[in-house]
Amino acid sequence: MRAPLTKLARPSGALAMVAVDQREALRGMFAAHQSTPVPDAQLTQFKVDVARELSPYASALLVDQEFGINAIIDQKALHGTCGLIAAADLLVGPAGGAATDTAVDPDVDPIRMRDIGSVGLKFLVLWRNDESPDIRAKISTSCVRSQVYLQLLKSLLSHQLILPAVSIGKKS
């Protein structure tokens, strides 16, 4: 295993990650089982609860900034042995539905993510058999060239990088 992945793995090297970076799709799942609107606070509390209950058993937790990361950090819900991965993508899609497209989230500051303990960034690239692979390649390239990654590269030249996830821990 490559050294930067050790921050996302169990001592055995196995990866057991929990992803709670869903946003509108999660809202849609809750909405299907309740008669009242799903407030942002409900999504946030769910993510805090998942982090608190599952992070002691997970090697890493993937969470979004919009509804999760701040509350998880503020409430100290992440177990110390669980690596944190910050979603660096904007998910585009219908309210309460699954993502139909993605873009780089300009509000995700990789330096801040590092400073609050994130050991990686994630960018979702949707792949569809009915679309040209060139579309996905263009999106991936724009992600790598985006301000998120350029800022990371400029500020963390002494850090190891893994793309599309970016390791933001210092070299050992």
C-alpha positions in Angstrom: 0.0 0.0 0.0 1.2 3.5 -0.8 2.1 5.4 2.4 -0.5 8.2 2.0 -3.3 5.7 2.1 -2.3 4.6 5.6 -4.3 7.5 6.9 -7.4 6.1 5.3 -6.8 2.4 6.2 -7.0 0.1 9.2 -3.7 -1.1 10.7 -4.1 -4.2 8.6 -4.1 -2.1 5.5 -7.8 -2.8 4.8 -10.1 0.1 3.8 -13.5 0.3 5.5 -14.8 3.7 4.6 -18.2 5.2 5.3 -19.6 7.7 2.8 -22.1 10.3 4.1 -21.5 13.0 1.5 -25.0 12.6 0.0 -27.0 15.8 0.0 -30.2 16.1 -2.0 -30.4 12.4 -2.5 -30.3 11.9 1.3 -33.0 14.5 1.7 -35.1 12.6 -0.8 -34.6 9.3 1.2 -35.8 11.0 4.4 -38.7 12.7 2.5 -40.0 9.3 1.3 -40.5 8.3 5.0 -41.9 11.4 6.6 -44.8 13.8 5.9 -43.0 17.0 6.8 -40.2 18.8 4.8 -36.7 17.7 5.5 -34.7 20.6 7.0 -31.0 21.0 6.6 -30.5 20.4 10.3 -32.0 16.9 10.0 -29.3 16.0 7.3 -26.6 17.5 9.5 -27.7 15.7 12.6 -27.9 12.4 10.7 -24.3 12.8 9.5 -23.1 13.6 13.1 -24.9 10.5 14.4 -23.4 8.3 11.7 -19.9 9.7 12.4 -20.4 9.2 16.1 -21.7 5.6 15.8 -19.7 4.2 12.9 -16.4 6.0 12.9 -14.9 3.9 15.7 -15.3 0.9 13.2 -14.4 2.7 10.0 -11.0 3.5 8.5 -12.3 6.7 7.0 -15.4 8.9 6.7 -16.3 10.8 3.6 -18.5 13.9 4.3 -19.6 17.1 2.6 -18.9 20.6 3.9 -22.5 21.8 3.2 -24.3 19.5 5.7 -21.7 17.7 7.7 -18.0 18.4 8.2 -18.3 21.5 10.5 -20.9 19.9 12.9 -18.9 16.6 13.0 -15.7 18.5 14.0 -17.5 20.9 16.4 -19.3 18.0 18.2 -16.1 15.9 18.2 -18.1 13.0 16.6 -15.3 11.6 14.6 -13.3 8.8 16.3 -9.6 9.5 16.5 -8.6 6.4 14.4 -10.9 7.3 11.5 -9.5 9.4 8.7 -11.6 12.3 7.4 -12.2 12.9 3.6 -13.8 16.1 2.5 -16.1 16.1 -0.5 -14.8 18.9 -2.9 -17.6 18.6 -5.4 -20.9 20.4 -6.0 -23.6 17.8 -6.9 -26.0 19.1 -9.5 -29.4 17.6 -9.7 -33.1 17.9 -8.8 -34.2 18.8 -5.3 -34.4 15.6 -3.3 -32.9 13.5 -6.2 -29.6 12.0 -7.2 -26.8 14.0 -8.8 -27.0 14.3 -12.5 -23.7 16.3 -12.9 -20.8 17.6 -10.8 -18.6 20.6 -10.6 -15.7 21.7 -8.3 -17.1 23.4 -5.2 -15.3 26.7 -5.0 -16.3 27.1 -1.3 -14.2 24.1 -0.2 -10.9 25.4 1.0 -8.3 22.6 1.0 -6.1 24.4 3.5 -9.0 24.7 5.9 -9.9 21.1 5.3 -6.3 20.1 6.2 -6.3 22.3 9.2 -9.5 20.7 10.6 -8.0 17.2 10.2 -9.1 16.1 6.7 -6.5 13.8 5.1 -8.0 13.9 1.6 -10.4 15.5 -0.8 -12.9 13.7 -3.0 -14.3 14.8 -6.4 -17.1 12.7 -7.9 -16.9 12.1 -11.6 -20.1 10.6 -13.0 -19.7 8.0 -15.7 -22.4 7.2 -18.1 -22.3 4.7 -20.9 -24.5 6.9 -23.1 -22.0 9.8 -23.0 -18.7 10.3 -24.6 -15.7 9.6 -22.3 -14.4 12.9 -23.5 -17.0 14.7 -21.4 -15.8 12.9 -18.2 -12.1 13.5 -19.1 -12.8 17.2 -19.6 -14.5 17.4 -16.1 -11.7 15.5 -14.5 -9.1 17.8 -16.1 -11.1 20.9 -15.0 -11.1 19.5 -11.4 -7.3 19.1 -11.4 -6.9 22.5 -12.9 -9.4 24.2 -10.6 -8.6 26.7 -7.9 -9.2 24.0 -5.3 -6.3 21.9 -6.5 -4.1 24.8 -7.7 -4.4 26.4 -4.2 -3.5 23.0 -2.7 -0.5 22.6 -4.9 0.8 26.2 -4.3 0.3 25.9 -0.5 1.4 22.4 0.2 4.4 21.8 -2.0 6.0 19.7 0.7 3.0 17.3 0.9 2.3 14.1 -1.0 -0.6 14.2 -3.4 -2.9 11.5 -4.6 -5.4 12.3 -7.3 -8.4 12.4 -7.7 -8.3 12.2 -3.9 -5.7 14.5 -2.5 -3.6 13.5 0.5 -3.0 16.6 2.6 -1.0 15.0 5.4 2.7 15.9 5.7 5.3 13.4 4.5 6.7 11.1 7.2 
